[in-house]
């Protein structure tokens, strides 16, 4: 049996050479837009502020919950009956539903921001008080094991923080609101002060001005 030797010739390496041709594929670069959190924030910041985002989200929640209560389709009615039976009666329950609808509309519209946020804070504090007024409903068998109703109530802490933030931001805007410009006292030049009558000056200065005028005449 004759063995044939086969010679394998290595292929030349295709090494790209950088040329000075501006149309070269090696010099041609493609700009790929990279979108990250900072880029998205820069795009959205002129359109929506963090304060407006909080107000809109709270407004949607209040409108949604209030509409369900007004239509008597809210599952929270059973919780209210167990914790505050008086509030579950028709007149008070309807007032609660209407107040939530009004709060939601005001939060979405962005009007009376400070008072609206303060009202939302007080409403959410009342909702969260279930943890203290009816602990057997929020915890079972005991604290800190939450029931389903307890988890629903405790999550209101996030809404309470959002409403409190809106109230603080609205207070800062009121504090930084420019006050009406007060009339600045006119400053007379030396020549005008010498020739102006003494009646144009305050009483303490007018006396000095009269003596100076008499001395100049003498």
VMD Tcl script that draws the C-alpha trace (Angstrom):
set ca {
  {0.00 0.00 0.00}
  {1.46 3.26 -1.10}
  {1.04 6.23 1.19}
  {0.58 9.54 -0.55}
  {1.80 12.61 1.19}
  {-0.52 15.56 0.77}
  {0.96 18.99 1.24}
  {-1.40 21.54 2.76}
  {-0.44 25.06 1.90}
  {-1.50 27.65 4.47}
  {-3.80 30.33 3.14}
  {-2.49 33.87 3.38}
  {-4.00 35.89 6.20}
  {-6.43 38.56 5.11}
  {-5.15 41.46 7.17}
  {-7.08 44.68 6.51}
  {-4.91 47.63 5.77}
  {-6.06 51.06 6.90}
  {-5.87 53.45 4.04}
  {-6.44 57.15 3.82}
  {-9.45 56.81 1.60}
  {-12.39 58.58 3.37}
  {-14.71 56.02 1.75}
  {-12.85 53.13 3.32}
  {-15.01 50.69 5.23}
  {-12.52 50.74 8.08}
  {-12.86 54.47 8.60}
  {-16.59 54.49 8.19}
  {-18.34 54.56 11.58}
  {-21.99 54.22 12.38}
  {-23.50 56.20 15.28}
  {-25.90 54.04 17.24}
  {-28.16 55.98 19.63}
  {-27.92 54.62 23.14}
  {-30.96 55.16 25.32}
  {-30.59 54.79 29.05}
  {-32.31 56.15 32.13}
  {-30.58 59.53 31.91}
  {-31.52 60.00 28.26}
  {-35.14 59.12 28.96}
  {-35.21 61.53 31.90}
  {-33.85 64.35 29.71}
  {-36.55 63.66 27.12}
  {-39.42 63.50 29.62}
  {-38.38 66.32 31.96}
  {-39.64 69.14 29.68}
  {-42.93 67.27 29.23}
  {-43.72 66.14 32.76}
  {-42.25 67.09 36.12}
  {-41.95 64.69 39.09}
  {-44.56 66.74 40.95}
  {-47.02 66.46 38.07}
  {-46.37 62.74 37.78}
  {-47.19 62.23 41.46}
  {-50.31 64.37 41.17}
  {-51.58 62.51 38.12}
  {-50.98 59.06 39.60}
  {-52.74 60.00 42.84}
  {-55.56 61.62 40.89}
  {-56.15 58.48 38.83}
  {-56.25 56.34 41.98}
  {-58.72 58.66 43.69}
  {-60.98 58.91 40.64}
  {-60.96 55.15 40.15}
  {-61.69 54.31 43.80}
  {-64.29 57.05 44.14}
  {-66.16 55.94 41.01}
  {-66.30 52.34 42.27}
  {-67.61 53.51 45.65}
  {-70.24 55.74 44.06}
  {-71.44 52.84 41.90}
  {-71.43 50.54 44.98}
  {-68.99 48.20 43.24}
  {-66.01 48.71 45.53}
  {-64.82 45.61 47.41}
  {-63.60 47.88 50.23}
  {-67.19 48.29 51.44}
  {-66.93 45.11 53.51}
  {-63.76 46.39 55.16}
  {-65.46 49.69 56.01}
  {-68.44 47.83 57.49}
  {-66.15 45.89 59.81}
  {-64.00 48.82 60.88}
  {-66.36 51.85 60.67}
  {-70.00 50.74 60.46}
  {-71.30 54.32 60.51}
  {-69.18 55.27 57.50}
  {-70.65 52.35 55.56}
  {-74.18 53.76 55.70}
  {-75.58 55.34 52.54}
  {-75.19 59.09 53.19}
  {-71.66 58.94 54.64}
  {-70.47 56.39 52.11}
  {-71.72 58.51 49.22}
  {-70.04 61.60 50.67}
  {-66.80 59.62 50.93}
  {-67.11 58.57 47.29}
  {-67.82 62.12 46.12}
  {-64.91 63.52 48.14}
  {-62.55 61.03 46.50}
  {-63.84 61.99 43.07}
  {-63.35 65.69 43.81}
  {-59.84 65.07 45.16}
  {-58.95 63.04 42.09}
  {-60.18 65.73 39.71}
  {-58.29 68.46 41.58}
  {-55.08 66.41 41.61}
  {-55.33 65.80 37.87}
  {-56.11 69.45 37.17}
  {-53.31 70.67 39.44}
  {-55.41 73.37 41.12}
  {-55.15 74.47 44.76}
  {-52.20 72.14 45.08}
  {-51.38 72.79 48.71}
  {-54.93 72.36 50.05}
  {-55.62 69.40 47.78}
  {-52.47 67.62 48.94}
  {-53.28 68.40 52.58}
  {-56.78 66.94 52.14}
  {-55.32 63.81 50.56}
  {-52.89 63.43 53.47}
  {-55.71 63.68 56.01}
  {-57.85 61.21 54.05}
  {-55.01 58.68 53.82}
  {-54.21 59.04 57.53}
  {-57.84 58.18 58.24}
  {-57.59 55.16 55.95}
  {-54.37 53.99 57.60}
  {-55.93 54.34 61.07}
  {-57.60 50.95 60.50}
  {-54.33 49.40 61.66}
  {-54.87 50.95 65.09}
  {-58.67 51.03 65.35}
  {-59.17 47.43 64.19}
  {-55.91 45.48 64.61}
  {-57.74 42.16 64.45}
  {-58.68 43.01 60.86}
  {-55.17 44.05 59.82}
  {-53.20 41.35 61.65}
  {-53.85 37.63 62.07}
  {-53.02 35.86 64.28}
  {-51.02 38.81 65.63}
  {-48.66 41.63 64.68}
  {-46.68 41.72 62.38}
  {-48.42 39.05 60.28}
  {-50.67 40.96 57.89}
  {-53.96 39.82 56.48}
  {-55.04 40.62 52.92}
  {-56.92 43.64 54.24}
  {-53.87 44.62 56.28}
  {-51.64 44.58 53.21}
  {-54.18 46.72 51.36}
  {-54.15 49.27 54.18}
  {-50.37 49.28 54.76}
  {-49.72 49.98 51.07}
  {-51.41 53.31 51.65}
  {-48.12 54.40 53.23}
  {-46.81 54.89 49.70}
  {-49.81 57.05 48.76}
  {-49.42 58.95 52.01}
  {-45.75 59.65 51.21}
  {-46.69 60.84 47.71}
  {-49.40 63.18 49.03}
  {-47.04 64.48 51.73}
  {-44.37 65.16 49.09}
  {-46.88 67.14 47.01}
  {-47.84 69.15 50.09}
  {-44.19 69.96 50.89}
  {-43.41 70.93 47.29}
  {-46.48 73.18 47.12}
  {-45.41 74.82 50.39}
  {-41.93 75.51 48.99}
  {-43.44 77.21 45.94}
  {-45.59 79.43 48.13}
  {-42.57 80.34 50.28}
  {-40.48 81.21 47.21}
  {-43.23 83.20 45.53}
  {-41.93 86.73 44.91}
  {-43.54 89.36 47.11}
  {-45.06 92.43 45.49}
  {-42.45 95.05 44.80}
  {-42.37 97.81 47.39}
  {-41.82 101.38 46.24}
  {-38.19 102.23 46.61}
  {-37.37 105.53 48.24}
  {-36.18 108.05 45.74}
  {-32.50 108.95 46.01}
  {-31.77 112.58 45.34}
  {-28.52 113.82 43.95}
  {-26.46 116.26 45.99}
  {-27.62 119.19 43.89}
  {-31.29 118.16 44.13}
  {-30.97 117.74 47.90}
  {-29.55 121.22 48.24}
  {-32.30 122.87 46.16}
  {-35.31 120.78 47.26}
  {-37.65 122.39 49.83}
  {-37.48 121.10 53.39}
  {-41.11 119.86 53.21}
  {-40.01 117.05 50.90}
  {-37.91 115.46 53.64}
  {-38.93 113.48 56.77}
  {-39.44 115.59 59.93}
  {-36.08 114.73 61.45}
  {-34.24 115.62 58.26}
  {-36.40 118.64 57.40}
  {-35.30 120.44 60.59}
  {-31.66 119.93 59.67}
  {-32.43 121.11 56.14}
  {-34.10 124.30 57.42}
  {-31.10 125.14 59.60}
  {-28.76 124.50 56.68}
  {-30.84 126.76 54.42}
  {-30.85 129.57 57.02}
  {-27.11 129.25 57.47}
  {-26.55 129.39 53.72}
  {-28.73 132.53 53.42}
  {-26.89 134.24 56.27}
}
mol new
graphics top color blue
foreach p $ca { graphics top sphere $p radius 0.5 }
foreach p [lrange $ca 0 end-1] q [lrange $ca 1 end] { graphics top cylinder $p $q radius 0.2 }
display resetview
